[in-house]
């Protein structure tokens, strides 16, 4: 399997090199040259398999040439052995039509664990094959940081520098990052938004002098390996609800578009996905883009769903490339214009390609609260605010009533106890596996939101290329 950049001029790479690189050298994002195809028989054969065995079958085509099946199985077993539920991503029924896909049973209580526990294993395996050191730089709106840090803390040949917007993540989210005191972990709070942090990370990747000095890689969902791992749970849930003989709809609370794009990949592979609902909060650039073709950046509004407080969705570029005809040169020009003006219109081809599978909804604070109350009153389920955004959108979807609708429950309610208590009267407690989180010592740097300050901090602490 080879991978190409969405911007058309970076060299095609194999899976190992794409995983270690993260972002393409031309500033684009990697995608497979072509999508693997699963027949109805292939999908039917997933019935009854464990999560690990499902993962091996779904991901095998993507890692071909870099990992054998037994090696992939070994890595998946190690990654998912740390989850607190044997099903890894269990389904929970809410009523006759609506389901939750619980993605928060990993060590940091968020869906990012599903991909990042595996990515940590992949990094270590691939680095063991070469005499090199990896400098991971990432930005987080809350959950990616803690999941990435947990996945690579203490691993040899890896340093991780994680940027988060100061004061704009929950206390639990912050502490899950800043209380990990491993010598290869560096937390940075910047005076700005998540979009500002993400822009700094992209600038470091695109700075020739910096990338020559350090072997920089990504754990954000710009890294293809993360998206690949997320494709698995769409198949896992779909098969349990009747695929391939029954179509399934999914509602996904999203800001950076990675989680819902994994559903698009599953559909391209053959999973019968009736519709993908993109659920946004009031930071609604994705809703405006899909509904009106208007991809223009606004001001980030802080909300009770901080992981979705994003106005530039990195992974949307992958959809624009694939749904718009895979013209890398044209997309490079389109993205260059967006990066200069912070606004662009989708082409007719992009809008038509996206509308075949995607719909969208914007959910405000009242809609979020009502969804949390409904989940508790109707089904006894205490859900977090992000999952509630997805559920509120799911309940508006216009589809044949026979089609089940699965909302991706992306975080444990205990990560956002104040918002949950305000909506339901229930204050969720942290699971015992998290331990004494609020008694642990924190350590992190506070830096101005400038390229110079952040790169200087990283350069003083990172291990240069060998």
Secondary structure in CASP SS format (residue, H / E / C, confidence):
PFRMAT SS
TARGET T0000
AUTHOR 0000-0000-0000
METHOD secondary structure of the structure
MODEL  1
X C 1.00
X E 1.00
X E 1.00
X E 1.00
X E 1.00
X C 1.00
X C 1.00
X C 1.00
X C 1.00
X C 1.00
X C 1.00
X C 1.00
X E 1.00
X E 1.00
X H 1.00
X H 1.00
X H 1.00
X H 1.00
X H 1.00
X H 1.00
X H 1.00
X C 1.00
X C 1.00
X C 1.00
X C 1.00
X C 1.00
X C 1.00
X C 1.00
X C 1.00
X E 1.00
X E 1.00
X E 1.00
X C 1.00
X C 1.00
X C 1.00
X C 1.00
X C 1.00
X C 1.00
X C 1.00
X H 1.00
X H 1.00
X H 1.00
X H 1.00
X H 1.00
X C 1.00
X C 1.00
X C 1.00
X C 1.00
X C 1.00
X C 1.00
X H 1.00
X H 1.00
X H 1.00
X H 1.00
X H 1.00
X H 1.00
X H 1.00
X H 1.00
X H 1.00
X H 1.00
X H 1.00
X H 1.00
X H 1.00
X C 1.00
X C 1.00
X C 1.00
X C 1.00
X C 1.00
X H 1.00
X H 1.00
X H 1.00
X H 1.00
X H 1.00
X H 1.00
X H 1.00
X H 1.00
X H 1.00
X H 1.00
X H 1.00
X H 1.00
X C 1.00
X C 1.00
X C 1.00
X C 1.00
X C 1.00
X C 1.00
X C 1.00
X C 1.00
X C 1.00
X C 1.00
X E 1.00
X E 1.00
X E 1.00
X C 1.00
X C 1.00
X C 1.00
X C 1.00
X E 1.00
X E 1.00
X E 1.00
X E 1.00
X E 1.00
X C 1.00
X C 1.00
X C 1.00
X C 1.00
X C 1.00
X C 1.00
X C 1.00
X E 1.00
X C 1.00
X H 1.00
X H 1.00
X H 1.00
X H 1.00
X H 1.00
X H 1.00
X H 1.00
X H 1.00
X H 1.00
X H 1.00
X H 1.00
X H 1.00
X H 1.00
X H 1.00
X H 1.00
X H 1.00
X C 1.00
X C 1.00
X C 1.00
X C 1.00
X C 1.00
X C 1.00
X E 1.00
X E 1.00
X E 1.00
X E 1.00
X E 1.00
X E 1.00
X E 1.00
X C 1.00
X C 1.00
X H 1.00
X H 1.00
X H 1.00
X H 1.00
X H 1.00
X H 1.00
X H 1.00
X H 1.00
X H 1.00
X H 1.00
X C 1.00
X C 1.00
X C 1.00
X C 1.00
X C 1.00
X E 1.00
X E 1.00
X E 1.00
X E 1.00
X E 1.00
X E 1.00
X E 1.00
X E 1.00
X C 1.00
X C 1.00
X C 1.00
X C 1.00
X C 1.00
X H 1.00
X H 1.00
X H 1.00
X H 1.00
X H 1.00
X H 1.00
X H 1.00
X H 1.00
X C 1.00
X C 1.00
X C 1.00
X C 1.00
X C 1.00
X C 1.00
X E 1.00
X E 1.00
X E 1.00
X E 1.00
X E 1.00
X E 1.00
X C 1.00
X C 1.00
X C 1.00
X H 1.00
X H 1.00
X H 1.00
X H 1.00
X H 1.00
X H 1.00
X H 1.00
X H 1.00
X H 1.00
X H 1.00
X H 1.00
X H 1.00
X H 1.00
X C 1.00
X H 1.00
X H 1.00
X H 1.00
X H 1.00
X H 1.00
X H 1.00
X C 1.00
X C 1.00
X E 1.00
X E 1.00
X C 1.00
X C 1.00
X C 1.00
X C 1.00
X C 1.00
X C 1.00
X H 1.00
X H 1.00
X H 1.00
X H 1.00
X H 1.00
X H 1.00
X H 1.00
X H 1.00
X H 1.00
X H 1.00
X H 1.00
X H 1.00
X H 1.00
X H 1.00
X H 1.00
X H 1.00
X H 1.00
X C 1.00
X C 1.00
X C 1.00
X C 1.00
X C 1.00
X C 1.00
X C 1.00
X E 1.00
X E 1.00
X E 1.00
X E 1.00
X E 1.00
X E 1.00
X C 1.00
X C 1.00
X C 1.00
X C 1.00
X H 1.00
X H 1.00
X H 1.00
X H 1.00
X H 1.00
X H 1.00
X H 1.00
X H 1.00
X H 1.00
X H 1.00
X H 1.00
X H 1.00
X C 1.00
X C 1.00
X C 1.00
X E 1.00
X E 1.00
X E 1.00
X E 1.00
X E 1.00
X E 1.00
X E 1.00
X E 1.00
X C 1.00
X C 1.00
X C 1.00
X C 1.00
X H 1.00
X H 1.00
X H 1.00
X H 1.00
X H 1.00
X H 1.00
X H 1.00
X H 1.00
X C 1.00
X E 1.00
X E 1.00
X E 1.00
X C 1.00
X C 1.00
X C 1.00
X C 1.00
X C 1.00
X C 1.00
X C 1.00
X C 1.00
X C 1.00
X H 1.00
X H 1.00
X H 1.00
X C 1.00
X C 1.00
X C 1.00
X C 1.00
X C 1.00
X C 1.00
X C 1.00
X H 1.00
X H 1.00
X H 1.00
X H 1.00
X H 1.00
X H 1.00
X H 1.00
X H 1.00
X C 1.00
X C 1.00
X C 1.00
X C 1.00
X H 1.00
X H 1.00
X H 1.00
X H 1.00
X H 1.00
X H 1.00
X H 1.00
X H 1.00
X H 1.00
X H 1.00
X H 1.00
X H 1.00
X H 1.00
X H 1.00
X C 1.00
X E 1.00
X E 1.00
X E 1.00
X C 1.00
X C 1.00
X H 1.00
X H 1.00
X H 1.00
X H 1.00
X H 1.00
X H 1.00
X H 1.00
X H 1.00
X C 1.00
X C 1.00
X E 1.00
X E 1.00
X E 1.00
X E 1.00
X E 1.00
X C 1.00
X C 1.00
X H 1.00
X H 1.00
X H 1.00
X H 1.00
X H 1.00
X H 1.00
X H 1.00
X H 1.00
X H 1.00
X H 1.00
X H 1.00
X H 1.00
X H 1.00
X H 1.00
X H 1.00
X C 1.00
X C 1.00
X C 1.00
X C 1.00
X C 1.00
X H 1.00
X H 1.00
X H 1.00
X H 1.00
X H 1.00
X H 1.00
X H 1.00
X H 1.00
X H 1.00
X H 1.00
X C 1.00
X C 1.00
X C 1.00
X C 1.00
X C 1.00
X C 1.00
X C 1.00
X C 1.00
X C 1.00
X E 1.00
X E 1.00
X E 1.00
X E 1.00
X E 1.00
X E 1.00
X C 1.00
X E 1.00
X C 1.00
X H 1.00
X H 1.00
X H 1.00
X H 1.00
X H 1.00
X H 1.00
X H 1.00
X H 1.00
X H 1.00
X H 1.00
X H 1.00
X H 1.00
X C 1.00
X C 1.00
X C 1.00
X C 1.00
X C 1.00
X C 1.00
X C 1.00
X H 1.00
X H 1.00
X H 1.00
X C 1.00
X C 1.00
X H 1.00
X H 1.00
X H 1.00
X C 1.00
X C 1.00
X C 1.00
X C 1.00
X C 1.00
X E 1.00
X E 1.00
X E 1.00
X C 1.00
X C 1.00
X C 1.00
X H 1.00
X H 1.00
X H 1.00
X H 1.00
X H 1.00
X H 1.00
X H 1.00
X H 1.00
X H 1.00
X H 1.00
X H 1.00
X C 1.00
X C 1.00
X C 1.00
X C 1.00
X C 1.00
END
